[in-house]
Amino acid sequence: MLPTLVLSLLPIVLAGPLSTPTPTAPKEYPNCGGIAPTPGVCAEPAVCIPDPRTKLTPVVRPNICVEPIFCGGFAGFKCEDGLTCYDDPRDSCDPKHGGADCGGICL
């Protein structure tokens, strides 16, 4: 009986999970200033910042409107689920060059 049960479950085990999780798409933010073809103005309380998610140089980096939600810093404040902490481009603190206590912004 046991070998029959094991053999009958084998196709289920080999098939893997019924569904695979899909990665979450990055959140979209309105463009403002910078190189945007039609620069906009951010509605309060949002601020216009260079998009820290891109590796482009600051000269060609697009600007986006975001609500400034603080993260990081000495206490290591976390972002809510679905958001990631990026270095805040509005300050001169650089975590890659000795700034261990740099604050970030959740995007």
N, CA, C and O atoms as a GROMACS GRO file, in nm:
protein
  428
    1MET      N    1   0.083  -0.120   0.000
    1MET     CA    2   0.000   0.000   0.000
    1MET      C    3   0.086   0.125   0.000
    1MET      O    4   0.058   0.217  -0.076
    2LEU      N    5   0.190   0.129   0.084
    2LEU     CA    6   0.275   0.246   0.094
    2LEU      C    7   0.346   0.278  -0.038
    2LEU      O    8   0.348   0.394  -0.078
    3PRO      N    9   0.404   0.178  -0.109
    3PRO     CA   10   0.468   0.211  -0.237
    3PRO      C   11   0.367   0.267  -0.338
    3PRO      O   12   0.403   0.354  -0.417
    4THR      N   13   0.245   0.221  -0.337
    4THR     CA   14   0.143   0.273  -0.428
    4THR      C   15   0.112   0.419  -0.396
    4THR      O   16   0.098   0.500  -0.487
    5LEU      N   17   0.102   0.452  -0.268
    5LEU     CA   18   0.075   0.589  -0.226
    5LEU      C   19   0.190   0.681  -0.267
    5LEU      O   20   0.166   0.790  -0.319
    6VAL      N   21   0.313   0.638  -0.245
    6VAL     CA   22   0.430   0.718  -0.281
    6VAL      C   23   0.434   0.739  -0.432
    6VAL      O   24   0.458   0.851  -0.477
    7LEU      N   25   0.410   0.637  -0.508
    7LEU     CA   26   0.412   0.650  -0.655
    7LEU      C   27   0.299   0.739  -0.704
    7LEU      O   28   0.315   0.809  -0.804
    8SER      N   29   0.184   0.737  -0.637
    8SER     CA   30   0.073   0.820  -0.681
    8SER      C   31   0.098   0.968  -0.650
    8SER      O   32   0.044   1.055  -0.718
    9LEU      N   33   0.180   0.999  -0.548
    9LEU     CA   34   0.213   1.137  -0.514
    9LEU      C   35   0.332   1.190  -0.594
    9LEU      O   36   0.354   1.311  -0.596
   10LEU      N   37   0.408   1.105  -0.658
   10LEU     CA   38   0.527   1.144  -0.730
   10LEU      C   39   0.501   1.251  -0.836
   10LEU      O   40   0.578   1.346  -0.843
   11PRO      N   41   0.396   1.242  -0.919
   11PRO     CA   42   0.374   1.349  -1.019
   11PRO      C   43   0.350   1.485  -0.954
   11PRO      O   44   0.390   1.587  -1.012
   12ILE      N   45   0.287   1.491  -0.838
   12ILE     CA   46   0.262   1.618  -0.770
   12ILE      C   47   0.393   1.677  -0.722
   12ILE      O   48   0.416   1.798  -0.736
   13VAL      N   49   0.480   1.595  -0.664
   13VAL     CA   50   0.608   1.643  -0.614
   13VAL      C   51   0.695   1.692  -0.728
   13VAL      O   52   0.759   1.796  -0.716
   14LEU      N   53   0.699   1.618  -0.838
   14LEU     CA   54   0.783   1.656  -0.951
   14LEU      C   55   0.732   1.779  -1.024
   14LEU      O   56   0.810   1.851  -1.087
   15ALA      N   57   0.602   1.804  -1.018
   15ALA     CA   58   0.545   1.917  -1.090
   15ALA      C   59   0.581   2.050  -1.026
   15ALA      O   60   0.578   2.153  -1.093
   16GLY      N   61   0.615   2.051  -0.898
   16GLY     CA   62   0.651   2.175  -0.831
   16GLY      C   63   0.528   2.250  -0.784
   16GLY      O   64   0.418   2.195  -0.784
   17PRO      N   65   0.546   2.376  -0.744
   17PRO     CA   66   0.433   2.454  -0.693
   17PRO      C   67   0.330   2.481  -0.801
   17PRO      O   68   0.362   2.485  -0.920
   18LEU      N   69   0.206   2.500  -0.758
   18LEU     CA   70   0.099   2.525  -0.854
   18LEU      C   71   0.113   2.660  -0.922
   18LEU      O   72   0.076   2.675  -1.038
   19SER      N   73   0.166   2.758  -0.852
   19SER     CA   74   0.187   2.888  -0.914
   19SER      C   75   0.318   2.946  -0.865
   19SER      O   76   0.358   2.922  -0.750
   20THR      N   77   0.384   3.020  -0.951
   20THR     CA   78   0.509   3.082  -0.911
   20THR      C   79   0.482   3.229  -0.880
   20THR      O   80   0.408   3.294  -0.952
   21PRO      N   81   0.542   3.280  -0.774
   21PRO     CA   82   0.519   3.420  -0.740
   21PRO      C   83   0.579   3.511  -0.847
   21PRO      O   84   0.687   3.485  -0.900
   22THR      N   85   0.508   3.617  -0.878
   22THR     CA   86   0.559   3.712  -0.976
   22THR      C   87   0.622   3.829  -0.901
   22THR      O   88   0.569   3.875  -0.800
   23PRO      N   89   0.737   3.876  -0.952
   23PRO     CA   90   0.800   3.989  -0.883
   23PRO      C   91   0.715   4.114  -0.893
   23PRO      O   92   0.643   4.135  -0.991
   24THR      N   93   0.723   4.197  -0.791
   24THR     CA   94   0.648   4.321  -0.789
   24THR      C   95   0.717   4.423  -0.880
   24THR      O   96   0.838   4.441  -0.873
   25ALA      N   97   0.639   4.488  -0.964
   25ALA     CA   98   0.695   4.590  -1.052
   25ALA      C   99   0.732   4.712  -0.969
   25ALA      O  100   0.665   4.744  -0.871
   26PRO      N  101   0.841   4.782  -1.009
   26PRO     CA  102   0.876   4.901  -0.933
   26PRO      C  103   0.765   5.005  -0.940
   26PRO      O  104   0.698   5.020  -1.042
   27LYS      N  105   0.747   5.075  -0.830
   27LYS     CA  106   0.642   5.176  -0.823
   27LYS      C  107   0.673   5.290  -0.919
   27LYS      O  108   0.788   5.332  -0.933
   28GLU      N  109   0.571   5.340  -0.985
   28GLU     CA  110   0.586   5.452  -1.077
   28GLU      C  111   0.562   5.582  -1.003
   28GLU      O  112   0.473   5.591  -0.919
   29TYR      N  113   0.642   5.684  -1.033
   29TYR     CA  114   0.628   5.816  -0.973
   29TYR      C  115   0.618   5.919  -1.084
   29TYR      O  116   0.679   5.900  -1.190
   30PRO      N  117   0.542   6.028  -1.064
   30PRO     CA  118   0.531   6.132  -1.166
   30PRO      C  119   0.667   6.200  -1.190
   30PRO      O  120   0.744   6.221  -1.097
   31ASN      N  121   0.693   6.234  -1.316
   31ASN     CA  122   0.814   6.308  -1.350
   31ASN      C  123   0.801   6.454  -1.309
   31ASN      O  124   0.690   6.508  -1.303
   32CYS      N  125   0.914   6.516  -1.281
   32CYS     CA  126   0.918   6.660  -1.250
   32CYS      C  127   1.057   6.711  -1.284
   32CYS      O  128   1.156   6.641  -1.263
   33GLY      N  129   1.066   6.829  -1.334
   33GLY     CA  130   1.196   6.890  -1.362
   33GLY      C  131   1.289   6.800  -1.438
   33GLY      O  132   1.245   6.710  -1.509
   34GLY      N  133   1.418   6.824  -1.426
   34GLY     CA  134   1.519   6.739  -1.489
   34GLY      C  135   1.504   6.732  -1.639
   34GLY      O  136   1.478   6.833  -1.704
   35ILE      N  137   1.520   6.611  -1.695
   35ILE     CA  138   1.518   6.593  -1.840
   35ILE      C  139   1.380   6.552  -1.891
   35ILE      O  140   1.366   6.516  -2.008
   36ALA      N  141   1.279   6.557  -1.807
   36ALA     CA  142   1.144   6.516  -1.849
   36ALA      C  143   1.099   6.605  -1.965
   36ALA      O  144   1.120   6.727  -1.962
   37PRO      N  145   1.038   6.545  -2.069
   37PRO     CA  146   0.994   6.626  -2.183
   37PRO      C  147   0.888   6.730  -2.144
   37PRO      O  148   0.886   6.839  -2.201
   38THR      N  149   0.803   6.698  -2.049
   38THR     CA  150   0.706   6.794  -2.000
   38THR      C  151   0.715   6.796  -1.848
   38THR      O  152   0.637   6.730  -1.780
   39PRO      N  153   0.813   6.872  -1.794
   39PRO     CA  154   0.832   6.872  -1.650
   39PRO      C  155   0.709   6.920  -1.576
   39PRO      O  156   0.643   7.015  -1.617
   40GLY      N  157   0.679   6.852  -1.468
   40GLY     CA  158   0.563   6.888  -1.388
   40GLY      C  159   0.605   6.945  -1.254
   40GLY      O  160   0.723   6.953  -1.222
   41VAL      N  161   0.508   6.984  -1.179
   41VAL     CA  162   0.531   7.034  -1.044
   41VAL      C  163   0.468   6.933  -0.948
   41VAL      O  164   0.360   6.882  -0.974
   42CYS      N  165   0.537   6.905  -0.840
   42CYS     CA  166   0.487   6.807  -0.744
   42CYS      C  167   0.380   6.869  -0.656
   42CYS      O  168   0.391   6.984  -0.613
   43ALA      N  169   0.276   6.791  -0.629
   43ALA     CA  170   0.170   6.833  -0.536
   43ALA      C  171   0.218   6.809  -0.394
   43ALA      O  172   0.283   6.708  -0.366
   44GLU      N  173   0.188   6.901  -0.303
   44GLU     CA  174   0.226   6.887  -0.162
   44GLU      C  175   0.169   6.758  -0.107
   44GLU      O  176   0.056   6.724  -0.144
   45PRO      N  177   0.233   6.684  -0.024
   45PRO     CA  178   0.363   6.705   0.040
   45PRO      C  179   0.479   6.646  -0.038
   45PRO      O  180   0.590   6.637   0.016
   46ALA      N  181   0.458   6.605  -0.164
   46ALA     CA  182   0.565   6.545  -0.243
   46ALA      C  183   0.673   6.647  -0.277
   46ALA      O  184   0.647   6.767  -0.286
   47VAL      N  185   0.795   6.595  -0.295
   47VAL     CA  186   0.908   6.678  -0.335
   47VAL      C  187   0.968   6.621  -0.462
   47VAL      O  188   0.954   6.502  -0.489
   48CYS      N  189   1.036   6.705  -0.538
   48CYS     CA  190   1.100   6.664  -0.662
   48CYS      C  191   1.246   6.630  -0.633
   48CYS      O  192   1.322   6.714  -0.586
   49ILE      N  193   1.285   6.504  -0.660
   49ILE     CA  194   1.422   6.460  -0.634
   49ILE      C  195   1.475   6.385  -0.756
   49ILE      O  196   1.397   6.330  -0.834
   50PRO      N  197   1.608   6.381  -0.773
   50PRO     CA  198   1.665   6.293  -0.875
   50PRO      C  199   1.634   6.148  -0.836
   50PRO      O  200   1.649   6.111  -0.720
   51ASP      N  201   1.592   6.067  -0.931
   51ASP     CA  202   1.553   5.929  -0.903
   51ASP      C  203   1.674   5.847  -0.857
   51ASP      O  204   1.762   5.818  -0.939
   52PRO      N  205   1.682   5.810  -0.728
   52PRO     CA  206   1.799   5.736  -0.679
   52PRO      C  207   1.799   5.589  -0.721
   52PRO      O  208   1.897   5.519  -0.697
   53ARG      N  209   1.691   5.541  -0.784
   53ARG     CA  210   1.685   5.401  -0.826
   53ARG      C  211   1.763   5.375  -0.952
   53ARG      O  212   1.791   5.260  -0.984
   54THR      N  213   1.800   5.480  -1.025
   54THR     CA  214   1.869   5.463  -1.152
   54THR      C  215   2.019   5.482  -1.134
   54THR      O  216   2.063   5.554  -1.043
   55LYS      N  217   2.097   5.420  -1.218
   55LYS     CA  218   2.243   5.431  -1.213
   55LYS      C  219   2.293   5.543  -1.305
   55LYS      O  220   2.414   5.562  -1.319
   56LEU      N  221   2.202   5.616  -1.367
   56LEU     CA  222   2.242   5.724  -1.456
   56LEU      C  223   2.312   5.834  -1.379
   56LEU      O  224   2.290   5.851  -1.259
   57THR      N  225   2.397   5.909  -1.448
   57THR     CA  226   2.466   6.020  -1.383
   57THR      C  227   2.364   6.128  -1.349
   57THR      O  228   2.260   6.138  -1.414
   58PRO      N  229   2.392   6.210  -1.247
   58PRO     CA  230   2.297   6.314  -1.207
   58PRO      C  231   2.254   6.409  -1.318
   58PRO      O  232   2.145   6.464  -1.314
   59VAL      N  233   2.339   6.428  -1.418
   59VAL     CA  234   2.306   6.521  -1.527
   59VAL      C  235   2.188   6.470  -1.610
   59VAL      O  236   2.104   6.549  -1.652
   60VAL      N  237   2.181   6.340  -1.634
   60VAL     CA  238   2.075   6.284  -1.718
   60VAL      C  239   1.971   6.205  -1.639
   60VAL      O  240   1.878   6.150  -1.697
   61ARG      N  241   1.987   6.198  -1.508
   61ARG     CA  242   1.894   6.122  -1.424
   61ARG      C  243   1.757   6.192  -1.423
   61ARG      O  244   1.751   6.313  -1.404
   62PRO      N  245   1.648   6.116  -1.442
   62PRO     CA  246   1.516   6.178  -1.434
   62PRO      C  247   1.482   6.219  -1.292
   62PRO      O  248   1.529   6.157  -1.196
   63ASN      N  249   1.401   6.321  -1.278
   63ASN     CA  250   1.352   6.364  -1.148
   63ASN      C  251   1.211   6.311  -1.130
   63ASN      O  252   1.134   6.302  -1.225
   64ILE      N  253   1.178   6.274  -1.006
   64ILE     CA  254   1.046   6.218  -0.976
   64ILE      C  255   0.987   6.286  -0.853
   64ILE      O  256   1.060   6.338  -0.768
   65CYS      N  257   0.854   6.286  -0.845
   65CYS     CA  258   0.782   6.339  -0.729
   65CYS      C  259   0.760   6.226  -0.630
   65CYS      O  260   0.702   6.123  -0.665
   66VAL      N  261   0.806   6.244  -0.507
   66VAL     CA  262   0.789   6.142  -0.401
   66VAL      C  263   0.751   6.208  -0.270
   66VAL      O  264   0.784   6.324  -0.246
   67GLU      N  265   0.681   6.134  -0.188
   67GLU     CA  266   0.658   6.178  -0.050
   67GLU      C  267   0.781   6.137   0.028
   67GLU      O  268   0.816   6.019   0.029
   68PRO      N  269   0.848   6.232   0.095
   68PRO     CA  270   0.972   6.198   0.164
   68PRO      C  271   0.947   6.116   0.291
   68PRO      O  272   0.920   6.173   0.397
   69ILE      N  273   0.956   5.984   0.280
   69ILE     CA  274   0.941   5.894   0.394
   69ILE      C  275   1.081   5.850   0.436
   69ILE      O  276   1.150   5.782   0.360
   70PHE      N  277   1.123   5.890   0.557
   70PHE     CA  278   1.259   5.866   0.605
   70PHE      C  279   1.282   5.718   0.634
   70PHE      O  280   1.194   5.647   0.682
   71CYS      N  281   1.405   5.673   0.604
   71CYS     CA  282   1.448   5.537   0.638
   71CYS      C  283   1.598   5.540   0.661
   71CYS      O  284   1.664   5.642   0.637
   72GLY      N  285   1.651   5.430   0.708
   72GLY     CA  286   1.796   5.418   0.728
   72GLY      C  287   1.843   5.494   0.849
   72GLY      O  288   1.780   5.490   0.955
   73GLY      N  289   1.954   5.565   0.833
   73GLY     CA  290   2.012   5.638   0.944
   73GLY      C  291   2.075   5.544   1.046
   73GLY      O  292   2.081   5.423   1.025
   74PHE      N  293   2.123   5.601   1.156
   74PHE     CA  294   2.190   5.523   1.260
   74PHE      C  295   2.099   5.414   1.317
   74PHE      O  296   2.145   5.304   1.348
   75ALA      N  297   1.969   5.445   1.331
   75ALA     CA  298   1.874   5.348   1.388
   75ALA      C  299   1.829   5.244   1.286
   75ALA      O  300   1.765   5.146   1.324
   76GLY      N  301   1.862   5.262   1.160
   76GLY     CA  302   1.825   5.164   1.057
   76GLY      C  303   1.675   5.152   1.035
   76GLY      O  304   1.624   5.042   1.020
   77PHE      N  305   1.604   5.267   1.032
   77PHE     CA  306   1.459   5.264   1.010
   77PHE      C  307   1.426   5.192   0.880
   77PHE      O  308   1.488   5.217   0.777
   78LYS      N  309   1.328   5.103   0.885
   78LYS     CA  310   1.286   5.022   0.770
   78LYS      C  311   1.172   5.089   0.696
   78LYS      O  312   1.098   5.170   0.752
   79CYS      N  313   1.158   5.054   0.567
   79CYS     CA  314   1.044   5.098   0.486
   79CYS      C  315   0.931   4.997   0.501
   79CYS      O  316   0.954   4.882   0.538
   80GLU      N  317   0.810   5.041   0.471
   80GLU     CA  318   0.697   4.948   0.474
   80GLU      C  319   0.713   4.847   0.360
   80GLU      O  320   0.790   4.869   0.267
   81ASP      N  321   0.641   4.737   0.370
   81ASP     CA  322   0.649   4.631   0.269
   81ASP      C  323   0.626   4.687   0.129
   81ASP      O  324   0.538   4.770   0.107
   82GLY      N  325   0.706   4.640   0.036
   82GLY     CA  326   0.694   4.680  -0.104
   82GLY      C  327   0.779   4.801  -0.139
   82GLY      O  328   0.792   4.835  -0.257
   83LEU      N  329   0.839   4.868  -0.039
   83LEU     CA  330   0.924   4.984  -0.065
   83LEU      C  331   1.067   4.950  -0.024
   83LEU      O  332   1.091   4.866   0.062
   84THR      N  333   1.163   5.018  -0.088
   84THR     CA  334   1.304   4.996  -0.061
   84THR      C  335   1.366   5.128  -0.017
   84THR      O  336   1.326   5.234  -0.064
   85CYS      N  337   1.464   5.121   0.072
   85CYS     CA  338   1.533   5.240   0.121
   85CYS      C  339   1.649   5.273   0.027
   85CYS      O  340   1.736   5.190   0.004
   86TYR      N  341   1.649   5.395  -0.027
   86TYR     CA  342   1.756   5.445  -0.114
   86TYR      C  343   1.820   5.565  -0.047
   86TYR      O  344   1.755   5.635   0.032
   87ASP      N  345   1.946   5.590  -0.078
   87ASP     CA  346   2.014   5.708  -0.027
   87ASP      C  347   1.938   5.833  -0.072
   87ASP      O  348   1.901   5.844  -0.188
   88ASP      N  349   1.915   5.925   0.021
   88ASP     CA  350   1.842   6.047  -0.010
   88ASP      C  351   1.933   6.141  -0.088
   88ASP      O  352   2.034   6.186  -0.035
   89PRO      N  353   1.899   6.171  -0.214
   89PRO     CA  354   1.986   6.256  -0.296
   89PRO      C  355   1.983   6.403  -0.256
   89PRO      O  356   2.058   6.483  -0.311
   90ARG      N  357   1.897   6.440  -0.160
   90ARG     CA  358   1.887   6.581  -0.119
   90ARG      C  359   1.996   6.620  -0.019
   90ARG      O  360   2.012   6.739   0.009
   91ASP      N  361   2.070   6.524   0.034
   91ASP     CA  362   2.175   6.561   0.130
   91ASP      C  363   2.312   6.527   0.071
   91ASP      O  364   2.322   6.465  -0.035
   92SER      N  365   2.417   6.569   0.140
   92SER     CA  366   2.553   6.544   0.092
   92SER      C  367   2.614   6.418   0.153
   92SER      O  368   2.730   6.386   0.125
   93CYS      N  369   2.538   6.348   0.235
   93CYS     CA  370   2.587   6.225   0.299
   93CYS      C  371   2.589   6.112   0.195
   93CYS      O  372   2.489   6.090   0.126
   94ASP      N  373   2.701   6.042   0.184
   94ASP     CA  374   2.714   5.934   0.087
   94ASP      C  375   2.753   5.806   0.159
   94ASP      O  376   2.865   5.796   0.210
   95PRO      N  377   2.662   5.706   0.166
   95PRO     CA  378   2.694   5.582   0.238
   95PRO      C  379   2.809   5.504   0.174
   95PRO      O  380   2.871   5.420   0.239
   96LYS      N  381   2.839   5.530   0.047
   96LYS     CA  382   2.948   5.459  -0.021
   96LYS      C  383   3.084   5.523   0.007
   96LYS      O  384   3.188   5.467  -0.028
   97HIS      N  385   3.082   5.641   0.071
   97HIS     CA  386   3.208   5.710   0.100
   97HIS      C  387   3.211   5.758   0.246
   97HIS      O  388   3.224   5.877   0.274
   98GLY      N  389   3.199   5.663   0.338
   98GLY     CA  390   3.215   5.693   0.479
   98GLY      C  391   3.092   5.740   0.554
   98GLY      O  392   3.100   5.763   0.674
   99GLY      N  393   2.978   5.755   0.488
   99GLY     CA  394   2.858   5.802   0.556
   99GLY      C  395   2.777   5.687   0.613
   99GLY      O  396   2.676   5.648   0.556
  100ALA      N  397   2.820   5.634   0.726
  100ALA     CA  398   2.753   5.518   0.787
  100ALA      C  399   2.618   5.553   0.845
  100ALA      O  400   2.534   5.465   0.865
  101ASP      N  401   2.594   5.681   0.873
  101ASP     CA  402   2.470   5.723   0.938
  101ASP      C  403   2.378   5.798   0.840
  101ASP      O  404   2.292   5.874   0.885
  102CYS      N  405   2.393   5.777   0.711
  102CYS     CA  406   2.312   5.850   0.613
  102CYS      C  407   2.166   5.811   0.621
  102CYS      O  408   2.131   5.694   0.636
  103GLY      N  409   2.081   5.912   0.610
  103GLY     CA  410   1.938   5.886   0.602
  103GLY      C  411   1.900   5.852   0.459
  103GLY      O  412   1.969   5.888   0.364
  104GLY      N  413   1.791   5.783   0.445
  104GLY     CA  414   1.744   5.744   0.312
  104GLY      C  415   1.601   5.787   0.290
  104GLY      O  416   1.542   5.857   0.372
  105ILE      N  417   1.547   5.744   0.178
  105ILE     CA  418   1.410   5.775   0.141
  105ILE      C  419   1.347   5.647   0.086
  105ILE      O  420   1.409   5.575   0.008
  106CYS      N  421   1.224   5.619   0.128
  106CYS     CA  422   1.154   5.496   0.086
  106CYS      C  423   1.090   5.515  -0.051
  106CYS      O  424   1.013   5.610  -0.071
  107LEU      N  425   1.120   5.428  -0.144
  107LEU     CA  426   1.061   5.429  -0.279
  107LEU      C  427   1.018   5.288  -0.315
  107LEU      O  428   0.966   5.265  -0.424
   0.00000   0.00000   0.00000
